[in-house]
Amino acid sequence: MVHKTELGKQIKKYRNELSLSQDDLAEKIYVTRQTISNWENDKSYPDVNSLVLRSEVFNISIDNLIKGDVEVMKEQISNEDRMQFKRMSNIYGLLLFLSIITPIPLAHFLGYIGTAIWIILMAVTLYVAFLVEKQKKRFDIQTYREILAFTEGKKLDEIAKAREEGKRPYQKILLAFGVSYIAIVISIMFYVLLR
């Protein structure tokens, strides 16, 4: 989603000051006239290379050209990061659930092939878990409360952040025991049902 920005107005203003048509400006910065129109009407946002070329054509700094749009760009990037983290977390949750509930039924009904399928499922789950952990480190979020605040686009204050950092080792241990316990209980249930 493209946010309304000042950049479109700035491009049009400086283009008109130099008496350039959209075609003239497009030719100078190696894009199409439609691209210029989209920028001016806030339908799309230019890449960095286009910003540099435009600032040279208009003979102004990039800061003056984009003015308050840096915050809009940061917000847009932040929203994309949150959405990507949510998607990856949801995929991981589903894979973890499947890897917990499927080993005994797969082995029971499909034998060695079922076991092979489960091993592949576990490998994919571990890979996605690695990607989620990488993102958690990147955004410095580890505890449930930190993750929840991040996905809602909020930040914890310094005191709350310090408290959560103190909880991190304990929550990881509890999570590992919790998942193991659930896996054992589900395995026992399937074993009893499939005997």
Rosetta silent file (secondary structure, phi, psi, omega in degrees, C-alpha in Angstrom):
SEQUENCE: MVHKTELGKQIKKYRNELSLSQDDLAEKIYVTRQTISNWENDKSYPDVNSLVLRSEVFNISIDNLIKGDVEVMKEQISNEDRMQFKRMSNIYGLLLFLSIITPIPLAHFLGYIGTAIWIILMAVTLYVAFLVEKQKKRFDIQTYREILAFTEGKKLDEIAKAREEGKRPYQKILLAFGVSYIAIVISIMFYVLLR
SCORE:     score description
SCORE:     0.000 S_00000001
   1 L     0.000  129.897 -179.555    0.000    0.000    0.000 S_00000001
   2 L   -95.298  127.033 -179.591    1.439    3.416   -1.010 S_00000001
   3 L   -83.306  152.143  172.907    0.924    6.190    1.501 S_00000001
   4 L   -65.860  132.253 -177.168    0.073    9.738    0.526 S_00000001
   5 L  -134.065  173.870  174.822    3.285   11.720    0.595 S_00000001
   6 L   -85.759  -16.165 -173.150    4.669   15.138   -0.168 S_00000001
   7 H   -59.030  -42.799  179.256    7.062   13.766   -2.761 S_00000001
   8 H   -56.999  -43.057  178.234    4.528   13.807   -5.600 S_00000001
   9 H   -64.848  -40.225 -179.150    3.853   17.500   -4.953 S_00000001
  10 H   -64.027  -43.838 -179.656    7.586   18.215   -4.754 S_00000001
  11 H   -60.714  -47.675 -178.893    8.302   16.494   -8.089 S_00000001
  12 H   -62.971  -42.187 -179.518    5.523   18.390   -9.820 S_00000001
  13 H   -60.403  -52.339 -177.683    6.582   21.697   -8.256 S_00000001
  14 H   -68.468  -34.264  177.515   10.251   21.399   -9.271 S_00000001
  15 H   -63.356  -43.936  179.709    9.363   20.026  -12.719 S_00000001
  16 H   -67.414  -37.401  178.365    7.086   23.017  -13.355 S_00000001
  17 H   -60.830  -32.890  178.838    9.724   25.470  -12.061 S_00000001
  18 L   -92.090    5.510 -178.690   12.121   24.129  -14.718 S_00000001
  19 L    53.909   43.283  178.004    9.329   24.158  -17.349 S_00000001
  20 L  -102.301  138.507  172.238    9.772   20.447  -17.972 S_00000001
  21 L   -80.185  170.190  176.339    6.974   18.233  -19.222 S_00000001
  22 H   -61.932  -37.333  178.086    6.553   14.787  -17.728 S_00000001
  23 H   -63.115  -42.679 -179.634    8.100   13.407  -20.933 S_00000001
  24 H   -61.430  -46.976 -179.369   11.120   15.722  -20.595 S_00000001
  25 H   -65.131  -41.582  179.796   11.751   14.694  -16.993 S_00000001
  26 H   -58.906  -42.000 -179.786   11.218   11.017  -17.816 S_00000001
  27 H   -64.787  -38.518 -178.083   13.838   11.214  -20.558 S_00000001
  28 H   -69.733  -29.196 -177.129   16.376   12.880  -18.241 S_00000001
  29 H  -114.530   14.072  169.984   16.090   10.219  -15.519 S_00000001
  30 L    63.900   43.226  173.047   15.536    7.184  -17.788 S_00000001
  31 L  -132.040  179.438  179.228   11.965    6.271  -16.864 S_00000001
  32 L   -89.586  162.256  176.689    8.626    6.449  -18.670 S_00000001
  33 H   -61.852  -36.600  179.404    6.221    9.383  -18.636 S_00000001
  34 H   -62.155  -36.041  177.607    3.690    7.096  -16.919 S_00000001
  35 H   -62.556  -43.917  178.189    6.195    6.508  -14.100 S_00000001
  36 H   -61.234  -44.600  178.875    6.500   10.273  -13.562 S_00000001
  37 H   -59.530  -44.281  179.277    2.706   10.557  -13.556 S_00000001
  38 H   -62.179  -40.451  177.942    2.431    7.749  -10.991 S_00000001
  39 H   -64.084  -45.453 -177.072    4.980    9.462   -8.729 S_00000001
  40 H   -67.605  -27.236  179.593    3.237   12.811   -8.974 S_00000001
  41 L   -99.714   12.807  177.367   -0.135   11.219   -8.201 S_00000001
  42 L    57.693   33.201  176.158    1.264    9.128   -5.320 S_00000001
  43 L   -88.820  -21.169  175.794    0.449    5.851   -7.069 S_00000001
  44 L  -151.001  168.820 -176.502    4.016    4.610   -6.651 S_00000001
  45 L  -121.936  134.880 -176.272    7.226    5.634   -4.919 S_00000001
  46 L   -70.633  155.127  174.723   10.559    6.083   -6.728 S_00000001
  47 L   -80.261  173.650 -175.083   13.624    3.979   -6.049 S_00000001
  48 H   -62.985  -41.628 -179.127   16.833    5.470   -4.652 S_00000001
  49 H   -59.937  -41.824  179.088   18.520    5.712   -8.046 S_00000001
  50 H   -66.539  -37.463  177.360   15.598    7.729   -9.432 S_00000001
  51 H   -62.047  -42.694 -179.571   15.677   10.037   -6.385 S_00000001
  52 H   -64.228  -47.228 -179.968   19.370   10.748   -6.949 S_00000001
  53 H   -61.567  -41.183  179.514   18.895   11.459  -10.650 S_00000001
  54 H   -65.397  -41.368 -179.776   15.920   13.743   -9.942 S_00000001
  55 H   -62.632  -33.740  176.911   17.800   15.672   -7.280 S_00000001
  56 H   -69.454  -43.119  179.621   20.577   16.252   -9.869 S_00000001
  57 H   -62.805  -43.250 -178.131   18.092   17.396  -12.534 S_00000001
  58 H   -81.286   -9.208 -178.567   16.348   19.739  -10.074 S_00000001
  59 L    57.440   45.332  176.309   19.721   20.817   -8.602 S_00000001
  60 L  -135.687  164.677  178.609   18.506   20.282   -5.019 S_00000001
  61 L   -76.075  156.722  177.243   19.454   17.890   -2.231 S_00000001
  62 H   -61.670  -36.907  178.896   17.575   14.644   -1.773 S_00000001
  63 H   -56.611  -45.621  179.828   16.602   15.889    1.723 S_00000001
  64 H   -67.721  -33.199 -178.422   14.824   18.889    0.216 S_00000001
  65 H   -69.553  -43.433 -175.237   13.186   16.732   -2.422 S_00000001
  66 H   -95.344  -16.693  178.947   11.695   14.170   -0.078 S_00000001
  67 L    39.578 -116.954 -173.416   11.245   16.368    3.035 S_00000001
  68 L   -78.464    3.522 -175.472    8.958   14.505    5.468 S_00000001
  69 H   -73.022  -16.061  179.083    8.705   11.365    3.349 S_00000001
  70 H   -59.858  -42.647  179.327   11.571    9.621    5.158 S_00000001
  71 H   -64.677  -38.198  177.947    9.266    8.925    8.119 S_00000001
  72 H   -63.992  -42.139  179.134    6.570    7.615    5.772 S_00000001
  73 H   -63.662  -43.349  178.765    9.126    5.308    4.128 S_00000001
  74 H   -61.110  -42.448  179.950   10.325    4.064    7.538 S_00000001
  75 H   -64.338  -41.016 -179.958    6.731    3.391    8.602 S_00000001
  76 H   -64.984  -43.427  177.931    6.017    1.525    5.379 S_00000001
  77 H   -62.573  -43.067 -179.713    9.162   -0.605    5.794 S_00000001
  78 H   -61.604  -42.677  178.090    8.250   -1.240    9.433 S_00000001
  79 H   -63.005  -41.524  178.848    4.734   -2.367    8.450 S_00000001
  80 H   -63.992  -40.923  177.836    6.162   -4.702    5.803 S_00000001
  81 H   -61.065  -44.620 -179.409    8.585   -6.162    8.378 S_00000001
  82 H   -63.390  -43.374 -179.553    5.746   -6.776   10.831 S_00000001
  83 H   -64.695  -41.221  178.534    3.580   -8.438    8.192 S_00000001
  84 H   -64.204  -41.514  178.934    6.465  -10.653    7.055 S_00000001
  85 H   -63.585  -42.719  178.599    7.192  -11.639   10.666 S_00000001
  86 H   -61.240  -45.473  179.632    3.512  -12.484   11.267 S_00000001
  87 H   -60.297  -48.190 -178.489    3.367  -14.622    8.099 S_00000001
  88 H   -63.131  -39.794  179.122    6.578  -16.454    8.981 S_00000001
  89 H   -65.507  -40.410  178.311    5.396  -17.021   12.570 S_00000001
  90 H   -64.302  -42.543  178.184    2.052  -18.396   11.377 S_00000001
  91 H   -62.312  -44.657  179.556    3.780  -20.774    8.959 S_00000001
  92 H   -61.448  -44.116  179.593    6.119  -21.909   11.734 S_00000001
  93 H   -59.068  -43.541  178.965    3.203  -22.471   14.130 S_00000001
  94 H   -64.819  -45.765  179.972    1.378  -24.619   11.578 S_00000001
  95 H   -63.402  -40.792  179.037    4.491  -26.650   10.751 S_00000001
  96 H   -63.023  -44.077  177.763    5.278  -27.165   14.443 S_00000001
  97 H   -58.427  -47.398 -179.500    1.713  -28.333   15.086 S_00000001
  98 H   -64.578  -38.688 -178.774    1.905  -30.782   12.164 S_00000001
  99 H   -71.233  -21.801  177.313    5.301  -32.084   13.229 S_00000001
 100 H   -81.035  -41.410 -172.618    3.943  -32.754   16.733 S_00000001
 101 H   -92.038  -11.806 -172.761    0.738  -34.548   15.733 S_00000001
 102 L   -98.499  -14.451 -171.862    1.825  -36.490   12.642 S_00000001
 103 H   -61.680  -46.727 -176.826    4.787  -38.768   13.509 S_00000001
 104 H   -69.849  -46.679  177.476    2.865  -41.722   14.958 S_00000001
 105 H   -60.442  -40.884  179.481   -0.032  -41.686   12.417 S_00000001
 106 H   -62.826  -46.342 -179.475    2.446  -41.364    9.519 S_00000001
 107 H   -66.208  -38.768 -178.221    4.629  -44.191   10.820 S_00000001
 108 H   -66.436  -47.910 -174.058    1.588  -46.351   11.650 S_00000001
 109 H   -86.822  -30.051 -174.612   -0.219  -45.972    8.333 S_00000001
 110 H  -116.563   -2.029  177.545    2.683  -45.477    5.906 S_00000001
 111 L    63.024 -130.866 -177.079    5.582  -47.212    7.634 S_00000001
 112 H   -64.897  -35.013  178.244    9.018  -46.120    6.410 S_00000001
 113 H   -64.428  -42.222  177.054    7.536  -43.750    3.837 S_00000001
 114 H   -61.873  -40.215  177.604    5.545  -42.026    6.591 S_00000001
 115 H   -64.415  -40.889  178.344    8.679  -41.720    8.697 S_00000001
 116 H   -63.064  -41.815  178.064   10.527  -40.205    5.725 S_00000001
 117 H   -61.085  -43.581 -179.432    7.674  -37.709    5.204 S_00000001
 118 H   -64.674  -38.836  178.338    7.826  -36.762    8.879 S_00000001
 119 H   -63.155  -41.436  176.865   11.618  -36.265    8.719 S_00000001
 120 H   -63.989  -43.630  177.700   11.181  -33.934    5.739 S_00000001
 121 H   -58.692  -42.831  178.721    8.422  -32.071    7.609 S_00000001
 122 H   -64.417  -39.746  179.471   10.747  -31.689   10.612 S_00000001
 123 H   -62.694  -43.935  178.366   13.570  -30.396    8.403 S_00000001
 124 H   -64.757  -41.810  179.303   11.269  -27.750    6.891 S_00000001
 125 H   -61.070  -44.129  179.359    9.978  -26.844   10.375 S_00000001
 126 H   -64.997  -38.015  178.116   13.521  -26.403   11.685 S_00000001
 127 H   -64.537  -44.930  178.910   14.455  -24.241    8.693 S_00000001
 128 H   -65.659  -37.421  176.687   11.425  -21.980    9.210 S_00000001
 129 H   -60.831  -40.827  176.659   12.216  -21.851   12.957 S_00000001
 130 H   -60.190  -44.171  179.487   15.719  -20.678   12.037 S_00000001
 131 H   -63.902  -41.155  178.575   14.254  -17.913    9.841 S_00000001
 132 H   -63.810  -44.144  178.634   11.877  -16.808   12.624 S_00000001
 133 H   -62.171  -38.058  178.000   14.743  -16.721   15.144 S_00000001
 134 H   -61.564  -43.769  178.496   16.811  -14.675   12.715 S_00000001
 135 H   -66.862  -38.994  179.098   14.001  -12.128   12.449 S_00000001
 136 H   -62.144  -39.686  177.271   13.542  -12.085   16.235 S_00000001
 137 H   -67.416  -41.645 -179.207   17.233  -11.255   16.655 S_00000001
 138 H   -59.113  -41.592 -177.893   17.058   -8.603   13.944 S_00000001
 139 H   -95.436    2.559  179.803   14.171   -6.831   15.680 S_00000001
 140 L    53.863   52.508  176.519   15.462   -7.641   19.207 S_00000001
 141 L  -128.616  126.586 -178.325   12.255   -9.376   20.241 S_00000001
 142 L  -130.979  -43.967 -175.785   12.326  -12.627   22.176 S_00000001
 143 L   -82.396  163.667 -179.659    9.618  -12.782   24.830 S_00000001
 144 H   -56.038  -44.004 -177.800    5.907  -13.154   24.156 S_00000001
 145 H   -65.514  -39.504  177.838    5.225   -9.575   25.274 S_00000001
 146 H   -64.897  -43.509 -179.785    7.970   -8.153   23.027 S_00000001
 147 H   -64.846  -43.079  179.148    6.696  -10.121   20.041 S_00000001
 148 H   -61.410  -45.839  178.681    3.099   -9.064   20.690 S_00000001
 149 H   -60.965  -42.863 -179.477    4.088   -5.386   20.955 S_00000001
 150 H   -62.279  -46.725 -177.515    6.127   -5.648   17.736 S_00000001
 151 H   -67.644  -22.041  176.799    3.325   -7.263   15.736 S_00000001
 152 L   -91.550    0.981  178.738    0.941   -4.528   16.929 S_00000001
 153 L    76.751   23.563 -179.302    3.412   -1.813   15.861 S_00000001
 154 L  -110.836  166.979  175.601    4.113   -0.707   19.430 S_00000001
 155 L  -126.856  143.655  176.188    7.294   -0.344   21.460 S_00000001
 156 L   -80.321  146.418  175.290    7.894   -1.206   25.084 S_00000001
 157 L   -70.978  171.476 -174.131    9.216    1.535   27.343 S_00000001
 158 H   -59.198  -42.015 -178.330   12.748    1.139   28.756 S_00000001
 159 H   -66.489  -47.106  179.514   11.646   -0.380   32.084 S_00000001
 160 H   -62.897  -38.824  179.135    9.303   -2.906   30.440 S_00000001
 161 H   -62.828  -44.298  179.432   12.015   -3.770   27.888 S_00000001
 162 H   -62.332  -41.413  178.122   14.552   -4.411   30.685 S_00000001
 163 H   -62.242  -44.188 -178.960   12.051   -6.657   32.506 S_00000001
 164 H   -65.336  -37.787  178.738   11.353   -8.631   29.355 S_00000001
 165 H   -62.985  -34.302  176.931   15.082   -9.069   28.650 S_00000001
 166 H   -67.861  -27.204 -178.778   15.406  -10.611   32.127 S_00000001
 167 H   -83.265  -17.106 -171.032   12.629  -13.101   31.300 S_00000001
 168 H   -51.975  -51.233 -177.720   14.124  -14.250   27.998 S_00000001
 169 H   -61.855  -39.650 -178.234   16.160  -17.261   29.236 S_00000001
 170 H   -67.618  -40.735 -178.860   13.292  -18.563   31.398 S_00000001
 171 H   -66.186  -35.628  178.606   10.683  -18.230   28.669 S_00000001
 172 H   -65.392  -42.155  179.218   12.831  -20.171   26.205 S_00000001
 173 H   -64.579  -46.234  179.178   13.268  -23.013   28.701 S_00000001
 174 H   -61.944  -39.388  179.010    9.541  -23.057   29.523 S_00000001
 175 H   -63.263  -44.697  179.871    8.661  -23.021   25.821 S_00000001
 176 H   -61.666  -45.157  178.443   10.968  -25.974   25.120 S_00000001
 177 H   -65.218  -39.904 -179.501    9.473  -27.971   28.024 S_00000001
 178 H   -62.090  -47.326  179.765    5.928  -27.007   27.005 S_00000001
 179 H   -64.234  -41.773  178.836    6.353  -28.137   23.396 S_00000001
 180 H   -62.153  -43.906  179.921    8.038  -31.372   24.544 S_00000001
 181 H   -60.749  -47.046  179.488    5.222  -32.089   27.015 S_00000001
 182 H   -61.475  -42.051  179.689    2.541  -31.501   24.377 S_00000001
 183 H   -62.147  -41.880  179.723    4.409  -33.728   21.907 S_00000001
 184 H   -65.220  -45.907 -179.697    4.648  -36.532   24.459 S_00000001
 185 H   -61.028  -45.395 -179.383    0.961  -36.299   25.424 S_00000001
 186 H   -65.485  -40.790  178.702   -0.172  -36.311   21.779 S_00000001
 187 H   -61.020  -43.376  178.799    2.164  -39.214   20.971 S_00000001
 188 H   -63.578  -41.605  178.947    0.750  -41.260   23.873 S_00000001
 189 H   -60.535  -47.112  179.327   -2.814  -40.478   22.754 S_00000001
 190 H   -64.693  -40.590  179.762   -2.103  -41.644   19.194 S_00000001
 191 H   -59.031  -45.760  179.628   -0.280  -44.712   20.438 S_00000001
 192 H   -65.218  -43.598 -178.922   -3.283  -45.713   22.563 S_00000001
 193 H   -66.212  -35.735 -173.019   -5.761  -44.970   19.766 S_00000001
 194 H   -94.718    1.731  178.527   -3.827  -46.808   17.079 S_00000001
 195 L   -68.940    0.000    0.000   -2.980  -49.972   19.085 S_00000001
